[in-house]
Amino acid sequence: MRRIPLLAALTLGVPACGGDGGTQPGPTTGSISGRVTEGTSNNVAGAQIGLSGGATRTGTTDAGGAFNFADLAPGGYSVSVTPPQGFRLRSGDTQSKQATVTAGQAATINWDLDRETSGGEVVEIRLTGTSFDPADVTITPGTTVRWVNIDGIAHTVTPENASQTGVWQRQTTNTQGVVFSHTFAAAGQTYRYRCEPHSANFTTGMVGVIRVQ
């Protein structure tokens, strides 16, 4: 009978070092990143970015207009932007956007801002429930009025006189955070408007007035 040396016998059936010790765990978190710009090439630094949902965080865009929230658990998140001084949300864009985080992947959200009219003031009117807040606003020529849907239900911003000097076109929104902006240039004008789903006419219900003096 052929004899096998003892050392060789001990090594038979022993796996080589460095063999597969089991499947390595994959990534368990993802991220949300994006950029805030003005136009297609101008980066906007200093915009405040807020995160809510599975985590609550805040940040500010860097010199390249970029932001990044890393190490996020998978799930749904809401990301909002507050433009820095001198900028405003582009008409029709939303201040808050939704993102879904998947493990090992990066979700992307971007905003493209408009620059404020030189020397112009900005007044915000909130659409909430069955009222405009504030409902009666007095401004000077060159002021931009920004309507923001707060509650995410259907509203309109319908002017009483669609042919009035300096008036805006009827706007509709049913999304939270949707912004409509209009800059008023004509002095001596009074604009009455209403939300059609929440008023029967321009004097009762969800109505508003803007006086340009």
ChimeraX commands (.cxc) that place a marker at each C-alpha (Angstrom):
marker #1 position 0.00,0.00,0.00 radius 0.5
marker #1 position 1.25,3.48,-0.94 radius 0.5
marker #1 position 1.77,5.68,2.11 radius 0.5
marker #1 position 0.84,9.41,2.07 radius 0.5
marker #1 position 3.12,11.70,4.04 radius 0.5
marker #1 position 1.47,13.05,7.20 radius 0.5
marker #1 position 1.78,16.75,6.18 radius 0.5
marker #1 position 0.17,16.09,2.81 radius 0.5
marker #1 position -2.65,14.21,4.47 radius 0.5
marker #1 position -3.36,17.09,6.82 radius 0.5
marker #1 position -3.65,19.55,3.95 radius 0.5
marker #1 position -6.02,17.50,1.84 radius 0.5
marker #1 position -9.52,18.99,1.71 radius 0.5
marker #1 position -8.46,22.31,3.29 radius 0.5
marker #1 position -9.50,25.30,1.12 radius 0.5
marker #1 position -6.79,27.68,0.04 radius 0.5
marker #1 position -6.43,30.95,1.91 radius 0.5
marker #1 position -8.35,33.81,0.40 radius 0.5
marker #1 position -11.29,31.67,-0.72 radius 0.5
marker #1 position -14.88,32.93,-0.71 radius 0.5
marker #1 position -15.84,33.44,2.90 radius 0.5
marker #1 position -19.43,34.38,2.04 radius 0.5
marker #1 position -21.28,37.04,0.05 radius 0.5
marker #1 position -20.26,40.57,0.93 radius 0.5
marker #1 position -23.18,42.81,2.02 radius 0.5
marker #1 position -24.28,45.43,-0.51 radius 0.5
marker #1 position -24.87,49.12,0.17 radius 0.5
marker #1 position -27.75,49.91,2.50 radius 0.5
marker #1 position -28.06,53.66,1.92 radius 0.5
marker #1 position -28.35,56.09,-0.98 radius 0.5
marker #1 position -28.14,59.83,-1.52 radius 0.5
marker #1 position -29.90,62.87,-2.96 radius 0.5
marker #1 position -27.87,65.49,-4.78 radius 0.5
marker #1 position -28.48,68.29,-7.23 radius 0.5
marker #1 position -27.65,71.77,-8.42 radius 0.5
marker #1 position -29.30,75.17,-8.29 radius 0.5
marker #1 position -28.65,77.36,-11.31 radius 0.5
marker #1 position -29.78,80.53,-13.02 radius 0.5
marker #1 position -30.19,79.73,-16.67 radius 0.5
marker #1 position -28.17,76.84,-18.04 radius 0.5
marker #1 position -24.69,77.82,-16.91 radius 0.5
marker #1 position -24.77,80.20,-13.93 radius 0.5
marker #1 position -24.43,78.37,-10.62 radius 0.5
marker #1 position -26.28,79.79,-7.62 radius 0.5
marker #1 position -24.40,79.55,-4.33 radius 0.5
marker #1 position -26.02,80.13,-0.94 radius 0.5
marker #1 position -29.43,78.62,-1.68 radius 0.5
marker #1 position -30.84,76.92,1.41 radius 0.5
marker #1 position -31.82,73.28,0.87 radius 0.5
marker #1 position -34.07,71.40,3.29 radius 0.5
marker #1 position -34.65,67.65,3.53 radius 0.5
marker #1 position -37.57,65.94,5.25 radius 0.5
marker #1 position -39.10,62.49,5.28 radius 0.5
marker #1 position -36.95,59.60,6.47 radius 0.5
marker #1 position -34.45,62.16,7.78 radius 0.5
marker #1 position -34.42,65.88,8.47 radius 0.5
marker #1 position -31.42,67.89,7.33 radius 0.5
marker #1 position -30.52,71.32,6.02 radius 0.5
marker #1 position -27.72,72.51,3.79 radius 0.5
marker #1 position -26.54,75.31,1.51 radius 0.5
marker #1 position -25.42,75.12,-2.09 radius 0.5
marker #1 position -21.68,75.55,-2.62 radius 0.5
marker #1 position -19.85,77.77,-5.11 radius 0.5
marker #1 position -20.81,75.36,-7.87 radius 0.5
marker #1 position -24.49,75.53,-6.93 radius 0.5
marker #1 position -24.35,71.91,-5.75 radius 0.5
marker #1 position -25.74,70.14,-2.70 radius 0.5
marker #1 position -25.64,66.54,-1.48 radius 0.5
marker #1 position -27.36,64.56,1.26 radius 0.5
marker #1 position -25.54,61.25,1.76 radius 0.5
marker #1 position -26.18,58.11,3.84 radius 0.5
marker #1 position -29.96,58.19,3.49 radius 0.5
marker #1 position -32.11,55.16,4.23 radius 0.5
marker #1 position -34.20,53.98,1.26 radius 0.5
marker #1 position -37.61,55.62,1.00 radius 0.5
marker #1 position -39.40,58.80,0.01 radius 0.5
marker #1 position -38.11,62.28,0.81 radius 0.5
marker #1 position -39.15,65.89,0.24 radius 0.5
marker #1 position -36.46,68.39,-0.76 radius 0.5
marker #1 position -37.10,72.14,-0.70 radius 0.5
marker #1 position -35.16,75.21,-1.80 radius 0.5
marker #1 position -35.13,78.77,-0.48 radius 0.5
marker #1 position -33.50,81.05,-3.08 radius 0.5
marker #1 position -30.81,83.45,-1.85 radius 0.5
marker #1 position -31.35,87.19,-1.99 radius 0.5
marker #1 position -31.64,88.44,-5.54 radius 0.5
marker #1 position -33.20,85.25,-6.90 radius 0.5
marker #1 position -36.67,83.75,-7.06 radius 0.5
marker #1 position -38.27,80.50,-8.15 radius 0.5
marker #1 position -39.06,80.37,-11.82 radius 0.5
marker #1 position -42.78,80.77,-12.48 radius 0.5
marker #1 position -44.46,77.35,-12.52 radius 0.5
marker #1 position -41.64,75.62,-10.64 radius 0.5
marker #1 position -42.13,74.08,-7.20 radius 0.5
marker #1 position -40.33,75.04,-4.02 radius 0.5
marker #1 position -40.58,71.46,-2.76 radius 0.5
marker #1 position -39.87,68.36,-4.84 radius 0.5
marker #1 position -40.12,64.63,-4.11 radius 0.5
marker #1 position -37.35,62.04,-4.43 radius 0.5
marker #1 position -37.13,58.30,-3.85 radius 0.5
marker #1 position -33.87,56.97,-2.43 radius 0.5
marker #1 position -32.67,53.50,-3.46 radius 0.5
marker #1 position -29.77,51.76,-1.76 radius 0.5
marker #1 position -26.53,52.24,-3.65 radius 0.5
marker #1 position -27.94,54.91,-5.95 radius 0.5
marker #1 position -28.10,58.71,-6.11 radius 0.5
marker #1 position -31.36,60.55,-6.76 radius 0.5
marker #1 position -31.06,63.94,-8.47 radius 0.5
marker #1 position -33.11,67.11,-8.01 radius 0.5
marker #1 position -32.33,70.45,-9.69 radius 0.5
marker #1 position -33.76,73.96,-9.66 radius 0.5
marker #1 position -33.38,76.73,-12.23 radius 0.5
marker #1 position -33.98,80.15,-10.67 radius 0.5
marker #1 position -34.77,83.56,-12.10 radius 0.5
marker #1 position -32.96,86.69,-11.05 radius 0.5
marker #1 position -35.13,89.28,-9.34 radius 0.5
marker #1 position -35.97,92.40,-11.29 radius 0.5
marker #1 position -33.42,95.05,-10.41 radius 0.5
marker #1 position -34.65,97.11,-7.47 radius 0.5
marker #1 position -37.92,95.18,-7.30 radius 0.5
marker #1 position -39.52,94.04,-4.06 radius 0.5
marker #1 position -41.10,90.59,-3.73 radius 0.5
marker #1 position -44.39,90.03,-1.91 radius 0.5
marker #1 position -45.60,86.49,-1.20 radius 0.5
marker #1 position -49.28,85.52,-1.10 radius 0.5
marker #1 position -50.09,82.10,0.33 radius 0.5
marker #1 position -52.94,80.00,-1.06 radius 0.5
marker #1 position -54.20,78.02,1.90 radius 0.5
marker #1 position -57.61,76.54,2.65 radius 0.5
marker #1 position -60.18,78.98,1.32 radius 0.5
marker #1 position -58.20,82.21,1.52 radius 0.5
marker #1 position -55.38,84.23,0.04 radius 0.5
marker #1 position -52.99,85.35,2.79 radius 0.5
marker #1 position -52.71,88.32,2.73 radius 0.5
marker #1 position -55.85,89.03,0.73 radius 0.5
marker #1 position -55.38,92.80,0.31 radius 0.5
marker #1 position -51.94,93.98,-0.83 radius 0.5
marker #1 position -50.70,97.46,-1.69 radius 0.5
marker #1 position -47.46,97.64,-3.68 radius 0.5
marker #1 position -45.37,100.02,-5.76 radius 0.5
marker #1 position -44.58,99.61,-9.48 radius 0.5
marker #1 position -41.80,97.10,-10.10 radius 0.5
marker #1 position -42.90,94.81,-7.27 radius 0.5
marker #1 position -43.19,91.09,-7.96 radius 0.5
marker #1 position -46.06,89.21,-6.35 radius 0.5
marker #1 position -45.51,85.50,-5.80 radius 0.5
marker #1 position -48.46,83.19,-5.13 radius 0.5
marker #1 position -47.57,79.92,-3.37 radius 0.5
marker #1 position -49.87,76.90,-3.03 radius 0.5
marker #1 position -49.48,75.83,0.61 radius 0.5
marker #1 position -52.06,73.07,1.00 radius 0.5
marker #1 position -51.69,71.21,-2.30 radius 0.5
marker #1 position -55.37,71.39,-3.29 radius 0.5
marker #1 position -56.81,72.86,-6.49 radius 0.5
marker #1 position -56.77,76.66,-6.71 radius 0.5
marker #1 position -56.88,79.29,-9.44 radius 0.5
marker #1 position -55.58,82.86,-9.53 radius 0.5
marker #1 position -58.19,84.37,-11.84 radius 0.5
marker #1 position -58.17,88.13,-12.57 radius 0.5
marker #1 position -61.51,89.93,-12.73 radius 0.5
marker #1 position -60.59,91.87,-15.88 radius 0.5
marker #1 position -58.43,89.84,-18.26 radius 0.5
marker #1 position -57.89,92.88,-20.51 radius 0.5
marker #1 position -56.79,95.28,-17.77 radius 0.5
marker #1 position -53.44,97.01,-18.23 radius 0.5
marker #1 position -50.61,94.98,-16.71 radius 0.5
marker #1 position -52.81,92.04,-15.74 radius 0.5
marker #1 position -51.70,88.39,-15.67 radius 0.5
marker #1 position -53.26,85.38,-17.35 radius 0.5
marker #1 position -55.44,83.01,-15.34 radius 0.5
marker #1 position -53.34,80.46,-13.46 radius 0.5
marker #1 position -54.23,77.06,-12.01 radius 0.5
marker #1 position -52.40,74.94,-9.44 radius 0.5
marker #1 position -53.14,71.77,-7.49 radius 0.5
marker #1 position -49.61,70.98,-6.32 radius 0.5
marker #1 position -48.10,72.02,-3.01 radius 0.5
marker #1 position -45.28,74.49,-3.46 radius 0.5
marker #1 position -46.17,75.50,-7.02 radius 0.5
marker #1 position -45.30,79.15,-7.52 radius 0.5
marker #1 position -46.72,81.71,-9.92 radius 0.5
marker #1 position -45.05,85.13,-10.10 radius 0.5
marker #1 position -46.04,88.37,-11.78 radius 0.5
marker #1 position -44.27,91.74,-11.79 radius 0.5
marker #1 position -46.55,94.78,-11.70 radius 0.5
marker #1 position -45.35,97.77,-13.69 radius 0.5
marker #1 position -48.43,99.98,-14.15 radius 0.5
marker #1 position -49.15,102.47,-11.36 radius 0.5
marker #1 position -52.67,103.48,-10.39 radius 0.5
marker #1 position -54.17,100.05,-11.05 radius 0.5
marker #1 position -56.31,97.90,-8.75 radius 0.5
marker #1 position -56.48,94.21,-9.61 radius 0.5
marker #1 position -59.21,92.02,-8.15 radius 0.5
marker #1 position -58.96,88.27,-8.45 radius 0.5
marker #1 position -60.41,85.07,-7.05 radius 0.5
marker #1 position -59.99,81.31,-6.71 radius 0.5
marker #1 position -62.74,79.75,-8.81 radius 0.5
marker #1 position -63.22,76.53,-6.76 radius 0.5
marker #1 position -63.58,78.55,-3.54 radius 0.5
marker #1 position -65.62,81.60,-4.54 radius 0.5
marker #1 position -68.80,82.42,-6.43 radius 0.5
marker #1 position -67.78,85.93,-7.51 radius 0.5
marker #1 position -65.09,88.56,-7.01 radius 0.5
marker #1 position -66.48,89.92,-3.72 radius 0.5
marker #1 position -67.06,86.88,-1.48 radius 0.5
marker #1 position -65.19,83.68,-0.71 radius 0.5
marker #1 position -61.54,83.22,-1.66 radius 0.5
marker #1 position -60.87,86.60,-3.23 radius 0.5
marker #1 position -57.97,89.03,-3.25 radius 0.5
marker #1 position -56.99,92.50,-4.37 radius 0.5
marker #1 position -53.69,94.07,-5.38 radius 0.5
marker #1 position -53.36,97.85,-5.46 radius 0.5
marker #1 position -50.43,99.37,-7.34 radius 0.5
marker #1 position -49.71,102.93,-6.18 radius 0.5
marker link #1:1,2 radius 0.2
marker link #1:2,3 radius 0.2
marker link #1:3,4 radius 0.2
marker link #1:4,5 radius 0.2
marker link #1:5,6 radius 0.2
marker link #1:6,7 radius 0.2
marker link #1:7,8 radius 0.2
marker link #1:8,9 radius 0.2
marker link #1:9,10 radius 0.2
marker link #1:10,11 radius 0.2
marker link #1:11,12 radius 0.2
marker link #1:12,13 radius 0.2
marker link #1:13,14 radius 0.2
marker link #1:14,15 radius 0.2
marker link #1:15,16 radius 0.2
marker link #1:16,17 radius 0.2
marker link #1:17,18 radius 0.2
marker link #1:18,19 radius 0.2
marker link #1:19,20 radius 0.2
marker link #1:20,21 radius 0.2
marker link #1:21,22 radius 0.2
marker link #1:22,23 radius 0.2
marker link #1:23,24 radius 0.2
marker link #1:24,25 radius 0.2
marker link #1:25,26 radius 0.2
marker link #1:26,27 radius 0.2
marker link #1:27,28 radius 0.2
marker link #1:28,29 radius 0.2
marker link #1:29,30 radius 0.2
marker link #1:30,31 radius 0.2
marker link #1:31,32 radius 0.2
marker link #1:32,33 radius 0.2
marker link #1:33,34 radius 0.2
marker link #1:34,35 radius 0.2
marker link #1:35,36 radius 0.2
marker link #1:36,37 radius 0.2
marker link #1:37,38 radius 0.2
marker link #1:38,39 radius 0.2
marker link #1:39,40 radius 0.2
marker link #1:40,41 radius 0.2
marker link #1:41,42 radius 0.2
marker link #1:42,43 radius 0.2
marker link #1:43,44 radius 0.2
marker link #1:44,45 radius 0.2
marker link #1:45,46 radius 0.2
marker link #1:46,47 radius 0.2
marker link #1:47,48 radius 0.2
marker link #1:48,49 radius 0.2
marker link #1:49,50 radius 0.2
marker link #1:50,51 radius 0.2
marker link #1:51,52 radius 0.2
marker link #1:52,53 radius 0.2
marker link #1:53,54 radius 0.2
marker link #1:54,55 radius 0.2
marker link #1:55,56 radius 0.2
marker link #1:56,57 radius 0.2
marker link #1:57,58 radius 0.2
marker link #1:58,59 radius 0.2
marker link #1:59,60 radius 0.2
marker link #1:60,61 radius 0.2
marker link #1:61,62 radius 0.2
marker link #1:62,63 radius 0.2
marker link #1:63,64 radius 0.2
marker link #1:64,65 radius 0.2
marker link #1:65,66 radius 0.2
marker link #1:66,67 radius 0.2
marker link #1:67,68 radius 0.2
marker link #1:68,69 radius 0.2
marker link #1:69,70 radius 0.2
marker link #1:70,71 radius 0.2
marker link #1:71,72 radius 0.2
marker link #1:72,73 radius 0.2
marker link #1:73,74 radius 0.2
marker link #1:74,75 radius 0.2
marker link #1:75,76 radius 0.2
marker link #1:76,77 radius 0.2
marker link #1:77,78 radius 0.2
marker link #1:78,79 radius 0.2
marker link #1:79,80 radius 0.2
marker link #1:80,81 radius 0.2
marker link #1:81,82 radius 0.2
marker link #1:82,83 radius 0.2
marker link #1:83,84 radius 0.2
marker link #1:84,85 radius 0.2
marker link #1:85,86 radius 0.2
marker link #1:86,87 radius 0.2
marker link #1:87,88 radius 0.2
marker link #1:88,89 radius 0.2
marker link #1:89,90 radius 0.2
marker link #1:90,91 radius 0.2
marker link #1:91,92 radius 0.2
marker link #1:92,93 radius 0.2
marker link #1:93,94 radius 0.2
marker link #1:94,95 radius 0.2
marker link #1:95,96 radius 0.2
marker link #1:96,97 radius 0.2
marker link #1:97,98 radius 0.2
marker link #1:98,99 radius 0.2
marker link #1:99,100 radius 0.2
marker link #1:100,101 radius 0.2
marker link #1:101,102 radius 0.2
marker link #1:102,103 radius 0.2
marker link #1:103,104 radius 0.2
marker link #1:104,105 radius 0.2
marker link #1:105,106 radius 0.2
marker link #1:106,107 radius 0.2
marker link #1:107,108 radius 0.2
marker link #1:108,109 radius 0.2
marker link #1:109,110 radius 0.2
marker link #1:110,111 radius 0.2
marker link #1:111,112 radius 0.2
marker link #1:112,113 radius 0.2
marker link #1:113,114 radius 0.2
marker link #1:114,115 radius 0.2
marker link #1:115,116 radius 0.2
marker link #1:116,117 radius 0.2
marker link #1:117,118 radius 0.2
marker link #1:118,119 radius 0.2
marker link #1:119,120 radius 0.2
marker link #1:120,121 radius 0.2
marker link #1:121,122 radius 0.2
marker link #1:122,123 radius 0.2
marker link #1:123,124 radius 0.2
marker link #1:124,125 radius 0.2
marker link #1:125,126 radius 0.2
marker link #1:126,127 radius 0.2
marker link #1:127,128 radius 0.2
marker link #1:128,129 radius 0.2
marker link #1:129,130 radius 0.2
marker link #1:130,131 radius 0.2
marker link #1:131,132 radius 0.2
marker link #1:132,133 radius 0.2
marker link #1:133,134 radius 0.2
marker link #1:134,135 radius 0.2
marker link #1:135,136 radius 0.2
marker link #1:136,137 radius 0.2
marker link #1:137,138 radius 0.2
marker link #1:138,139 radius 0.2
marker link #1:139,140 radius 0.2
marker link #1:140,141 radius 0.2
marker link #1:141,142 radius 0.2
marker link #1:142,143 radius 0.2
marker link #1:143,144 radius 0.2
marker link #1:144,145 radius 0.2
marker link #1:145,146 radius 0.2
marker link #1:146,147 radius 0.2
marker link #1:147,148 radius 0.2
marker link #1:148,149 radius 0.2
marker link #1:149,150 radius 0.2
marker link #1:150,151 radius 0.2
marker link #1:151,152 radius 0.2
marker link #1:152,153 radius 0.2
marker link #1:153,154 radius 0.2
marker link #1:154,155 radius 0.2
marker link #1:155,156 radius 0.2
marker link #1:156,157 radius 0.2
marker link #1:157,158 radius 0.2
marker link #1:158,159 radius 0.2
marker link #1:159,160 radius 0.2
marker link #1:160,161 radius 0.2
marker link #1:161,162 radius 0.2
marker link #1:162,163 radius 0.2
marker link #1:163,164 radius 0.2
marker link #1:164,165 radius 0.2
marker link #1:165,166 radius 0.2
marker link #1:166,167 radius 0.2
marker link #1:167,168 radius 0.2
marker link #1:168,169 radius 0.2
marker link #1:169,170 radius 0.2
marker link #1:170,171 radius 0.2
marker link #1:171,172 radius 0.2
marker link #1:172,173 radius 0.2
marker link #1:173,174 radius 0.2
marker link #1:174,175 radius 0.2
marker link #1:175,176 radius 0.2
marker link #1:176,177 radius 0.2
marker link #1:177,178 radius 0.2
marker link #1:178,179 radius 0.2
marker link #1:179,180 radius 0.2
marker link #1:180,181 radius 0.2
marker link #1:181,182 radius 0.2
marker link #1:182,183 radius 0.2
marker link #1:183,184 radius 0.2
marker link #1:184,185 radius 0.2
marker link #1:185,186 radius 0.2
marker link #1:186,187 radius 0.2
marker link #1:187,188 radius 0.2
marker link #1:188,189 radius 0.2
marker link #1:189,190 radius 0.2
marker link #1:190,191 radius 0.2
marker link #1:191,192 radius 0.2
marker link #1:192,193 radius 0.2
marker link #1:193,194 radius 0.2
marker link #1:194,195 radius 0.2
marker link #1:195,196 radius 0.2
marker link #1:196,197 radius 0.2
marker link #1:197,198 radius 0.2
marker link #1:198,199 radius 0.2
marker link #1:199,200 radius 0.2
marker link #1:200,201 radius 0.2
marker link #1:201,202 radius 0.2
marker link #1:202,203 radius 0.2
marker link #1:203,204 radius 0.2
marker link #1:204,205 radius 0.2
marker link #1:205,206 radius 0.2
marker link #1:206,207 radius 0.2
marker link #1:207,208 radius 0.2
marker link #1:208,209 radius 0.2
marker link #1:209,210 radius 0.2
marker link #1:210,211 radius 0.2
marker link #1:211,212 radius 0.2
marker link #1:212,213 radius 0.2
view
